[in-house]
Amino acid sequence: MGVRWPVVVAVIAVVGCGQESESTRSKKATPSATRHVDVPEALTGDWTSTYSKRDARKAGPAFIPGKFTMRFTPDGTWELYVPGGDPRKSCLLQGGCFSSEVNADARTITLGEFESCVNPATYSYRLRGDKLTMKKLKETCTNERPGLFVDRVWERE
């Protein structure tokens, strides 16, 4: 009898999985309703910040003067185009761009691995019109990533 019990449960589970009741059919979600968004709409899009020679020196040795473009996508990706990188072209196909994962809510943003920063980082952020600022909450990296966000204003492109 002990051997038959798991078989009976498995058969009931398999038979029950394929059936669709009328109430299940009417409650099926549309693809847009089931889509998971990792980045709030207010953050998505392109943001730019221009570094002077002084800004670049302060941010760290990996920075060069010029216009940086940061892009947040609704699917949970962020891209950074350094001066000379072209935001009109795919990030994956050029050397002047870096990409990683991102997750955000209404107050905080968590950024994935970036260059030599292997651990994720969490920043609070504030939007005021077309300006974005961030403050470090949890960051183990001491070079590139903090240089992008600490004491920087990003403007919507």
N, C-alpha and C positions, 0 to 999 in steps of 0.2 A: 504494500500500500504506500509506503514512504517513497518508493520510486515513481509511482504514477502521479503523485501530487504535483511535482514540478512540471511534468509533461502537460497535465490538465491546465495549469496556470498559464503555461506558454501558449497553448492552443487558444485559450480564451483571450489572451492579450493580442495575439496576432489577428484573430477574427475581429476583435473590437476595433483595431487600429484602422482597418480599411473602410469602415462604414462611415457614412456621412448622413447625419440626421438633417431634417429640414431646418431645425434651429441652428445647426452648425453652418449649413449652406448660407443662410441669410446673414450670418455674422462674420463671414470670411472678410479679412481686411484686404484693401486694395494695396498694391505695391507701395504707393506713396505713404500710406498710413503705417506700414511696417518698416519704412526706411529709418535707420538709426542715424541721427545727426550728432557728430562729435563737437561741432563748433557752432556757437550761436550765430544767427544771421548777421547781427550787428558787427561781428568781428570778421566775417568772411570778406575776401577781396584783397586788394593790394594796398600796402602801406609803405611809405617811403620815409627815409631819414638820410640827410646828407651830413657826412662827416668832414669837418675841416681837418687840416693837418694836425692841429692841436687835439681835436676830438679823437682822431685815429690813434695818436700817441697815448692818450689817456685810456682808451678802450683796450689797448694791448698790442703786442707785436704783430699779430695776425691781421690787423686792420690797416686799410689804406684809405686815403681821403677819397671822397666821391659819394655818389648816390647809391644807397642800399635799398633794395625793394624786398619786402617781406610779404608773402602771400599765404593766407589761411583759406583752406577749402572746406566746404561743408562735410566732406567725407572723412575728415580727420588727418589731413596732411598740411604741413607748413613747408614753405620753400623760402630760401634766402638767396637772392640774386645780389652778388657783390658788384662793385663798380666794374663795368666791362661785361657783366652778364646781361643777357637779353630776356626780360620777362615775357616777350612775345613768342619765344621759342621754348620748347620742352626743357624743363629743368634737367631731366635725365640725360640729355644729349649735349650738355655743355659743361665745361670746367668751371665756369663762373657761377655755379649754383649748387646749393646744398639742400637736401630734403630730409624730412623726418616726420614722425607722427605727432599729433597734437590732440589734446582733449580739453574742452573748456566748458564752464558753466557761466552763470551770470556774474560771477565775481573773480574766479580763478582760472588760470590756464596752466596746463601741464604739458611741457615740451619734452619730446623724446630725445634720444641720442643725437648729438650734433658734434661733428668733427672729433676733437679729442675729449669731448664731454660724454662719457659713456652712460652716466646715470641720468634718469629723468629729472626735471626741475619744475618747481611750481612757483608761479608768480601771481600776485593779485594784479588786476588791471583796472583801468578807468578809461571810459570813453567820454569825451566832452566834444560834442559836435563831430568834426572830422579829425580829432586828435586822440591818439592812443598813448597812454603811459603805463608802465609796469613797475611793480616793486617786488623785490626778491622775498619769497617766503621760505623756500627750501631749494637750495642750490649747492651742490658739491663741487661744481666746476669753478675754476678760478680764472679762466682765460676767455675764450671766444664768446660763449653764450652770455655771461654777465655783461660783457662789453656791448652787446646788442641792446640790452634792455634797461640796465641801471642808469638812471639820469638821462634817459633819451625820450624824445617826443617823436612819435611816428605820425605822419599825416596820411589820410586816405588819398589814394591816387585817383 
